[in-house]
Amino acid sequence: MSETTPLRDTITQRPEPSNDTEELRARALKRLQDRRGLMAHALAYLSVNVLLVAIWFATGVGFFWPLFPIFGWGIGLAFHTWSVFWPEPDEAQVDREIERIRQHRR
């Protein structure tokens, strides 16, 4: 008796996704992966720089040399954050840019 009930078949069968749904899903997955990557970057930044400050403190609290990697890496982290949270251009912005390019070509 390997028959399935009609109710079970309707639950397990998913409706065929439309192209729009697939595109939205792909965009959502990319955004989630980007945010996860940013969190990993921020965690690495924090961990390594805390370690560097601890080394600086343990070696005699002279010139605060961890400032250089903190500042340099912080610039990279800021750009990574910007790339994740800055909104992508919408269709209206793309259309305006196409129009500007057309006007400059004349």
N, CA, C and O atoms as a GROMACS GRO file, in nm:
protein
  424
    1MET      N    1   0.082  -0.119   0.000
    1MET     CA    2   0.000   0.000   0.000
    1MET      C    3   0.086   0.125   0.000
    1MET      O    4   0.110   0.186   0.104
    2SER      N    5   0.130   0.160  -0.113
    2SER     CA    6   0.212   0.280  -0.123
    2SER      C    7   0.135   0.398  -0.180
    2SER      O    8   0.194   0.492  -0.232
    3GLU      N    9   0.005   0.392  -0.170
    3GLU     CA   10  -0.076   0.501  -0.221
    3GLU      C   11  -0.068   0.620  -0.125
    3GLU      O   12  -0.059   0.604  -0.003
    4THR      N   13  -0.071   0.736  -0.184
    4THR     CA   14  -0.075   0.856  -0.101
    4THR      C   15  -0.213   0.916  -0.109
    4THR      O   16  -0.283   0.901  -0.210
    5THR      N   17  -0.252   0.980  -0.006
    5THR     CA   18  -0.384   1.041  -0.005
    5THR      C   19  -0.381   1.168  -0.088
    5THR      O   20  -0.275   1.229  -0.103
    6PRO      N   21  -0.494   1.209  -0.142
    6PRO     CA   22  -0.497   1.333  -0.220
    6PRO      C   23  -0.456   1.454  -0.139
    6PRO      O   24  -0.394   1.546  -0.193
    7LEU      N   25  -0.488   1.458  -0.011
    7LEU     CA   26  -0.449   1.570   0.072
    7LEU      C   27  -0.298   1.581   0.081
    7LEU      O   28  -0.242   1.691   0.072
    8ARG      N   29  -0.231   1.470   0.098
    8ARG     CA   30  -0.085   1.471   0.109
    8ARG      C   31  -0.022   1.519  -0.022
    8ARG      O   32   0.077   1.593  -0.020
    9ASP      N   33  -0.078   1.478  -0.136
    9ASP     CA   34  -0.025   1.521  -0.265
    9ASP      C   35  -0.036   1.672  -0.282
    9ASP      O   36   0.055   1.734  -0.337
   10THR      N   37  -0.143   1.730  -0.238
   10THR     CA   38  -0.159   1.874  -0.255
   10THR      C   39  -0.065   1.951  -0.162
   10THR      O   40  -0.024   2.062  -0.195
   11ILE      N   41  -0.030   1.893  -0.050
   11ILE     CA   42   0.062   1.961   0.042
   11ILE      C   43   0.205   1.954  -0.012
   11ILE      O   44   0.277   2.054  -0.006
   12THR      N   45   0.246   1.840  -0.063
   12THR     CA   46   0.384   1.824  -0.106
   12THR      C   47   0.412   1.887  -0.242
   12THR      O   48   0.527   1.919  -0.272
   13GLN      N   49   0.310   1.905  -0.322
   13GLN     CA   50   0.331   1.966  -0.453
   13GLN      C   51   0.329   2.117  -0.439
   13GLN      O   52   0.233   2.176  -0.390
   14ARG      N   53   0.435   2.177  -0.483
   14ARG     CA   54   0.443   2.323  -0.478
   14ARG      C   55   0.400   2.378  -0.612
   14ARG      O   56   0.426   2.316  -0.715
   15PRO      N   57   0.335   2.492  -0.614
   15PRO     CA   58   0.297   2.550  -0.742
   15PRO      C   59   0.423   2.588  -0.820
   15PRO      O   60   0.527   2.620  -0.762
   16GLU      N   61   0.411   2.583  -0.949
   16GLU     CA   62   0.524   2.616  -1.036
   16GLU      C   63   0.561   2.763  -1.015
   16GLU      O   64   0.478   2.851  -1.035
   17PRO      N   65   0.686   2.790  -0.974
   17PRO     CA   66   0.723   2.930  -0.949
   17PRO      C   67   0.731   3.008  -1.081
   17PRO      O   68   0.775   2.956  -1.183
   18SER      N   69   0.689   3.131  -1.075
   18SER     CA   70   0.698   3.217  -1.193
   18SER      C   71   0.838   3.274  -1.203
   18SER      O   72   0.917   3.266  -1.108
   19ASN      N   73   0.869   3.331  -1.317
   19ASN     CA   74   1.000   3.393  -1.335
   19ASN      C   75   1.022   3.505  -1.236
   19ASN      O   76   1.133   3.525  -1.187
   20ASP      N   77   0.916   3.580  -1.207
   20ASP     CA   78   0.926   3.690  -1.112
   20ASP      C   79   0.960   3.638  -0.973
   20ASP      O   80   1.043   3.696  -0.903
   21THR      N   81   0.896   3.529  -0.933
   21THR     CA   82   0.922   3.470  -0.802
   21THR      C   83   1.066   3.418  -0.794
   21THR      O   84   1.133   3.436  -0.692
   22GLU      N   85   1.111   3.355  -0.901
   22GLU     CA   86   1.249   3.304  -0.903
   22GLU      C   87   1.349   3.419  -0.894
   22GLU      O   88   1.450   3.409  -0.823
   23GLU      N   89   1.322   3.527  -0.965
   23GLU     CA   90   1.412   3.643  -0.961
   23GLU      C   91   1.414   3.705  -0.822
   23GLU      O   92   1.521   3.738  -0.770
   24LEU      N   93   1.297   3.721  -0.761
   24LEU     CA   94   1.291   3.776  -0.625
   24LEU      C   95   1.363   3.687  -0.526
   24LEU      O   96   1.432   3.735  -0.437
   25ARG      N   97   1.346   3.555  -0.541
   25ARG     CA   98   1.414   3.461  -0.452
   25ARG      C   99   1.565   3.472  -0.468
   25ARG      O  100   1.638   3.472  -0.369
   26ALA      N  101   1.612   3.481  -0.592
   26ALA     CA  102   1.756   3.493  -0.616
   26ALA      C  103   1.810   3.622  -0.556
   26ALA      O  104   1.918   3.623  -0.497
   27ARG      N  105   1.736   3.731  -0.571
   27ARG     CA  106   1.779   3.860  -0.514
   27ARG      C  107   1.781   3.855  -0.362
   27ARG      O  108   1.873   3.906  -0.298
   28ALA      N  109   1.678   3.792  -0.304
   28ALA     CA  110   1.672   3.780  -0.158
   28ALA      C  111   1.788   3.696  -0.105
   28ALA      O  112   1.851   3.731  -0.006
   29LEU      N  113   1.817   3.585  -0.173
   29LEU     CA  114   1.930   3.501  -0.131
   29LEU      C  115   2.061   3.576  -0.140
   29LEU      O  116   2.146   3.564  -0.051
   30LYS      N  117   2.080   3.653  -0.247
   30LYS     CA  118   2.204   3.730  -0.262
   30LYS      C  119   2.217   3.833  -0.150
   30LYS      O  120   2.325   3.850  -0.094
   31ARG      N  121   2.108   3.902  -0.118
   31ARG     CA  122   2.114   4.001  -0.010
   31ARG      C  123   2.147   3.936   0.124
   31ARG      O  124   2.226   3.989   0.202
   32LEU      N  125   2.086   3.821   0.150
   32LEU     CA  126   2.114   3.751   0.275
   32LEU      C  127   2.259   3.703   0.280
   32LEU      O  128   2.323   3.712   0.385
   33GLN      N  129   2.311   3.653   0.168
   33GLN     CA  130   2.451   3.610   0.164
   33GLN      C  131   2.545   3.730   0.181
   33GLN      O  132   2.647   3.719   0.248
   34ASP      N  133   2.511   3.843   0.120
   34ASP     CA  134   2.593   3.963   0.135
   34ASP      C  135   2.597   4.009   0.280
   34ASP      O  136   2.703   4.045   0.332
   35ARG      N  137   2.481   4.008   0.345
   35ARG     CA  138   2.476   4.049   0.486
   35ARG      C  139   2.554   3.952   0.575
   35ARG      O  140   2.621   3.993   0.669
   36ARG      N  141   2.544   3.824   0.544
   36ARG     CA  142   2.619   3.725   0.622
   36ARG      C  143   2.770   3.746   0.602
   36ARG      O  144   2.847   3.737   0.698
   37GLY      N  145   2.810   3.773   0.481
   37GLY     CA  146   2.950   3.801   0.453
   37GLY      C  147   2.998   3.925   0.527
   37GLY      O  148   3.110   3.929   0.578
   38LEU      N  149   2.914   4.027   0.532
   38LEU     CA  150   2.950   4.149   0.605
   38LEU      C  151   2.964   4.121   0.754
   38LEU      O  152   3.056   4.172   0.818
   39MET      N  153   2.875   4.040   0.809
   39MET     CA  154   2.886   4.007   0.952
   39MET      C  155   3.014   3.929   0.980
   39MET      O  156   3.078   3.951   1.083
   40ALA      N  157   3.052   3.839   0.891
   40ALA     CA  158   3.177   3.766   0.909
   40ALA      C  159   3.295   3.862   0.901
   40ALA      O  160   3.391   3.849   0.978
   41HIS      N  161   3.290   3.956   0.809
   41HIS     CA  162   3.397   4.055   0.796
   41HIS      C  163   3.407   4.140   0.922
   41HIS      O  164   3.517   4.163   0.973
   42ALA      N  165   3.292   4.186   0.974
   42ALA     CA  166   3.292   4.267   1.096
   42ALA      C  167   3.344   4.188   1.216
   42ALA      O  168   3.415   4.243   1.300
   43LEU      N  169   3.307   4.061   1.225
   43LEU     CA  170   3.356   3.977   1.336
   43LEU      C  171   3.507   3.957   1.327
   43LEU      O  172   3.576   3.962   1.428
   44ALA      N  173   3.557   3.933   1.208
   44ALA     CA  174   3.702   3.918   1.191
   44ALA      C  175   3.773   4.049   1.225
   44ALA      O  176   3.876   4.047   1.292
   45TYR      N  177   3.719   4.160   1.181
   45TYR     CA  178   3.777   4.292   1.210
   45TYR      C  179   3.785   4.314   1.360
   45TYR      O  180   3.890   4.353   1.413
   46LEU      N  181   3.675   4.290   1.428
   46LEU     CA  182   3.672   4.310   1.573
   46LEU      C  183   3.768   4.215   1.645
   46LEU      O  184   3.843   4.258   1.733
   47SER      N  185   3.767   4.089   1.609
   47SER     CA  186   3.851   3.990   1.676
   47SER      C  187   4.000   4.020   1.659
   47SER      O  188   4.076   4.020   1.756
   48VAL      N  189   4.039   4.044   1.536
   48VAL     CA  190   4.182   4.069   1.509
   48VAL      C  191   4.227   4.198   1.575
   48VAL      O  192   4.337   4.203   1.631
   49ASN      N  193   4.146   4.301   1.570
   49ASN     CA  194   4.188   4.429   1.628
   49ASN      C  195   4.189   4.426   1.780
   49ASN      O  196   4.272   4.492   1.843
   50VAL      N  197   4.100   4.351   1.840
   50VAL     CA  198   4.106   4.332   1.987
   50VAL      C  199   4.236   4.260   2.023
   50VAL      O  200   4.302   4.295   2.120
   51LEU      N  201   4.272   4.159   1.945
   51LEU     CA  202   4.397   4.087   1.967
   51LEU      C  203   4.518   4.181   1.951
   51LEU      O  204   4.611   4.176   2.032
   52LEU      N  205   4.516   4.265   1.850
   52LEU     CA  206   4.627   4.359   1.830
   52LEU      C  207   4.639   4.458   1.945
   52LEU      O  208   4.749   4.490   1.989
   53VAL      N  209   4.526   4.508   1.994
   53VAL     CA  210   4.530   4.600   2.107
   53VAL      C  211   4.580   4.527   2.232
   53VAL      O  212   4.653   4.586   2.312
   54ALA      N  213   4.542   4.402   2.250
   54ALA     CA  214   4.591   4.324   2.364
   54ALA      C  215   4.742   4.304   2.354
   54ALA      O  216   4.812   4.312   2.455
   55ILE      N  217   4.792   4.277   2.234
   55ILE     CA  218   4.938   4.264   2.214
   55ILE      C  219   5.007   4.395   2.246
   55ILE      O  220   5.110   4.398   2.313
   56TRP      N  221   4.951   4.505   2.196
   56TRP     CA  222   5.008   4.638   2.224
   56TRP      C  223   5.012   4.662   2.375
   56TRP      O  224   5.113   4.710   2.428
   57PHE      N  225   4.904   4.630   2.443
   57PHE     CA  226   4.896   4.651   2.588
   57PHE      C  227   4.996   4.563   2.661
   57PHE      O  228   5.060   4.607   2.758
   58ALA      N  229   5.011   4.439   2.618
   58ALA     CA  230   5.100   4.344   2.684
   58ALA      C  231   5.248   4.377   2.661
   58ALA      O  232   5.333   4.336   2.740
   59THR      N  233   5.279   4.450   2.554
   59THR     CA  234   5.419   4.479   2.523
   59THR      C  235   5.465   4.615   2.572
   59THR      O  236   5.574   4.659   2.535
   60GLY      N  237   5.388   4.680   2.652
   60GLY     CA  238   5.441   4.799   2.715
   60GLY      C  239   5.371   4.929   2.688
   60GLY      O  240   5.425   5.033   2.724
   61VAL      N  241   5.258   4.932   2.628
   61VAL     CA  242   5.176   5.052   2.611
   61VAL      C  243   5.258   5.171   2.564
   61VAL      O  244   5.255   5.278   2.626
   62GLY      N  245   5.330   5.153   2.455
   62GLY     CA  246   5.403   5.266   2.396
   62GLY      C  247   5.315   5.336   2.295
   62GLY      O  248   5.197   5.362   2.319
   63PHE      N  249   5.375   5.365   2.181
   63PHE     CA  250   5.299   5.425   2.072
   63PHE      C  251   5.186   5.332   2.031
   63PHE      O  252   5.207   5.211   2.019
   64PHE      N  253   5.068   5.385   2.010
   64PHE     CA  254   4.951   5.303   1.978
   64PHE      C  255   4.953   5.263   1.829
   64PHE      O  256   4.880   5.318   1.747
   65TRP      N  257   5.039   5.165   1.799
   65TRP     CA  258   5.055   5.120   1.661
   65TRP      C  259   4.936   5.045   1.605
   65TRP      O  260   4.923   5.039   1.482
   66PRO      N  261   4.845   4.984   1.687
   66PRO     CA  262   4.728   4.919   1.628
   66PRO      C  263   4.635   5.016   1.553
   66PRO      O  264   4.545   4.973   1.480
   67LEU      N  265   4.659   5.144   1.572
   67LEU     CA  266   4.581   5.244   1.500
   67LEU      C  267   4.588   5.223   1.349
   67LEU      O  268   4.488   5.241   1.279
   68PHE      N  269   4.704   5.185   1.298
   68PHE     CA  270   4.720   5.171   1.153
   68PHE      C  271   4.635   5.058   1.095
   68PHE      O  272   4.562   5.083   0.999
   69PRO      N  273   4.640   4.936   1.149
   69PRO     CA  274   4.550   4.834   1.093
   69PRO      C  275   4.403   4.862   1.124
   69PRO      O  276   4.315   4.830   1.043
   70ILE      N  277   4.375   4.921   1.240
   70ILE     CA  278   4.236   4.953   1.272
   70ILE      C  279   4.180   5.051   1.170
   70ILE      O  280   4.070   5.032   1.119
   71PHE      N  281   4.256   5.155   1.140
   71PHE     CA  282   4.211   5.256   1.044
   71PHE      C  283   4.207   5.201   0.902
   71PHE      O  284   4.108   5.219   0.831
   72GLY      N  285   4.314   5.134   0.860
   72GLY     CA  286   4.321   5.083   0.723
   72GLY      C  287   4.213   4.980   0.695
   72GLY      O  288   4.143   4.988   0.594
   73TRP      N  289   4.200   4.883   0.784
   73TRP     CA  290   4.100   4.780   0.765
   73TRP      C  291   3.960   4.838   0.782
   73TRP      O  292   3.865   4.793   0.719
   74GLY      N  293   3.948   4.939   0.867
   74GLY     CA  294   3.818   5.005   0.887
   74GLY      C  295   3.767   5.069   0.759
   74GLY      O  296   3.646   5.070   0.734
   75ILE      N  297   3.858   5.122   0.678
   75ILE     CA  298   3.817   5.178   0.548
   75ILE      C  299   3.756   5.067   0.462
   75ILE      O  300   3.651   5.086   0.401
   76GLY      N  301   3.823   4.953   0.456
   76GLY     CA  302   3.770   4.841   0.379
   76GLY      C  303   3.636   4.794   0.432
   76GLY      O  304   3.546   4.762   0.354
   77LEU      N  305   3.622   4.788   0.562
   77LEU     CA  306   3.495   4.746   0.623
   77LEU      C  307   3.385   4.848   0.592
   77LEU      O  308   3.270   4.810   0.568
   78ALA      N  309   3.419   4.976   0.593
   78ALA     CA  310   3.319   5.078   0.561
   78ALA      C  311   3.271   5.063   0.416
   78ALA      O  312   3.151   5.074   0.390
   79PHE      N  313   3.362   5.038   0.323
   79PHE     CA  314   3.321   5.019   0.184
   79PHE      C  315   3.239   4.890   0.168
   79PHE      O  316   3.144   4.887   0.089
   80HIS      N  317   3.275   4.786   0.241
   80HIS     CA  318   3.197   4.662   0.236
   80HIS      C  319   3.055   4.688   0.287
   80HIS      O  320   2.958   4.641   0.228
   81THR      N  321   3.044   4.762   0.397
   81THR     CA  322   2.914   4.796   0.452
   81THR      C  323   2.832   4.876   0.352
   81THR      O  324   2.713   4.852   0.334
   82TRP      N  325   2.897   4.971   0.289
   82TRP     CA  326   2.830   5.054   0.190
   82TRP      C  327   2.778   4.969   0.074
   82TRP      O  328   2.665   4.988   0.028
   83SER      N  329   2.859   4.875   0.027
   83SER     CA  330   2.818   4.793  -0.086
   83SER      C  331   2.701   4.702  -0.051
   83SER      O  332   2.621   4.667  -0.138
   84VAL      N  333   2.690   4.663   0.076
   84VAL     CA  334   2.581   4.574   0.116
   84VAL      C  335   2.451   4.652   0.137
   84VAL      O  336   2.344   4.604   0.098
   85PHE      N  337   2.458   4.769   0.197
   85PHE     CA  338   2.337   4.841   0.234
   85PHE      C  339   2.297   4.952   0.139
   85PHE      O  340   2.185   5.002   0.148
   86TRP      N  341   2.384   4.992   0.047
   86TRP     CA  342   2.345   5.094  -0.050
   86TRP      C  343   2.249   5.030  -0.148
   86TRP      O  344   2.278   4.924  -0.202
   87PRO      N  345   2.135   5.092  -0.173
   87PRO     CA  346   2.036   5.027  -0.260
   87PRO      C  347   2.084   5.018  -0.405
   87PRO      O  348   2.154   5.106  -0.455
   88GLU      N  349   2.043   4.911  -0.470
   88GLU     CA  350   2.075   4.895  -0.611
   88GLU      C  351   1.986   4.989  -0.691
   88GLU      O  352   1.877   5.024  -0.647
   89PRO      N  353   2.032   5.029  -0.808
   89PRO     CA  354   1.949   5.121  -0.887
   89PRO      C  355   1.819   5.054  -0.932
   89PRO      O  356   1.817   4.937  -0.968
   90ASP      N  357   1.711   5.132  -0.928
   90ASP     CA  358   1.585   5.079  -0.976
   90ASP      C  359   1.569   5.110  -1.125
   90ASP      O  360   1.654   5.176  -1.185
   91GLU      N  361   1.461   5.064  -1.183
   91GLU     CA  362   1.441   5.080  -1.327
   91GLU      C  363   1.433   5.226  -1.368
   91GLU      O  364   1.481   5.263  -1.475
   92ALA      N  365   1.372   5.310  -1.285
   92ALA     CA  366   1.361   5.452  -1.318
   92ALA      C  367   1.499   5.517  -1.325
   92ALA      O  368   1.524   5.598  -1.415
   93GLN      N  369   1.587   5.483  -1.233
   93GLN     CA  370   1.723   5.538  -1.235
   93GLN      C  371   1.799   5.490  -1.357
   93GLN      O  372   1.872   5.568  -1.419
   94VAL      N  373   1.782   5.364  -1.393
   94VAL     CA  374   1.849   5.310  -1.512
   94VAL      C  375   1.799   5.382  -1.636
   94VAL      O  376   1.878   5.417  -1.724
   95ASP      N  377   1.668   5.403  -1.645
   95ASP     CA  378   1.612   5.472  -1.760
   95ASP      C  379   1.663   5.616  -1.770
   95ASP      O  380   1.694   5.663  -1.880
   96ARG      N  381   1.673   5.686  -1.656
   96ARG     CA  382   1.727   5.823  -1.658
   96ARG      C  383   1.872   5.825  -1.704
   96ARG      O  384   1.913   5.913  -1.779
   97GLU      N  385   1.950   5.726  -1.658
   97GLU     CA  386   2.090   5.721  -1.698
   97GLU      C  387   2.103   5.691  -1.848
   97GLU      O  388   2.189   5.749  -1.915
   98ILE      N  389   2.020   5.603  -1.899
   98ILE     CA  390   2.020   5.575  -2.043
   98ILE      C  391   1.989   5.703  -2.121
   98ILE      O  392   2.053   5.732  -2.222
   99GLU      N  393   1.892   5.778  -2.073
   99GLU     CA  394   1.857   5.903  -2.139
   99GLU      C  395   1.972   6.003  -2.137
   99GLU      O  396   1.997   6.071  -2.236
  100ARG      N  397   2.043   6.013  -2.024
  100ARG     CA  398   2.161   6.103  -2.016
  100ARG      C  399   2.269   6.062  -2.115
  100ARG      O  400   2.329   6.146  -2.181
  101ILE      N  401   2.292   5.933  -2.124
  101ILE     CA  402   2.394   5.882  -2.217
  101ILE      C  403   2.354   5.914  -2.360
  101ILE      O  404   2.438   5.955  -2.440
  102ARG      N  405   2.229   5.896  -2.393
  102ARG     CA  406   2.181   5.928  -2.529
  102ARG      C  407   2.199   6.076  -2.559
  102ARG      O  408   2.239   6.111  -2.670
  103GLN      N  409   2.170   6.162  -2.463
  103GLN     CA  410   2.182   6.306  -2.486
  103GLN      C  411   2.328   6.346  -2.506
  103GLN      O  412   2.356   6.434  -2.586
  104HIS      N  413   2.421   6.284  -2.435
  104HIS     CA  414   2.563   6.318  -2.448
  104HIS      C  415   2.625   6.264  -2.575
  104HIS      O  416   2.728   6.314  -2.620
  105ARG      N  417   2.563   6.163  -2.635
  105ARG     CA  418   2.616   6.105  -2.759
  105ARG      C  419   2.586   6.192  -2.879
  105ARG      O  420   2.653   6.180  -2.982
  106ARG      N  421   2.489   6.280  -2.869
  106ARG     CA  422   2.449   6.363  -2.983
  106ARG      C  423   2.545   6.471  -3.011
  106ARG      O  424   2.524   6.549  -3.104
   0.00000   0.00000   0.00000
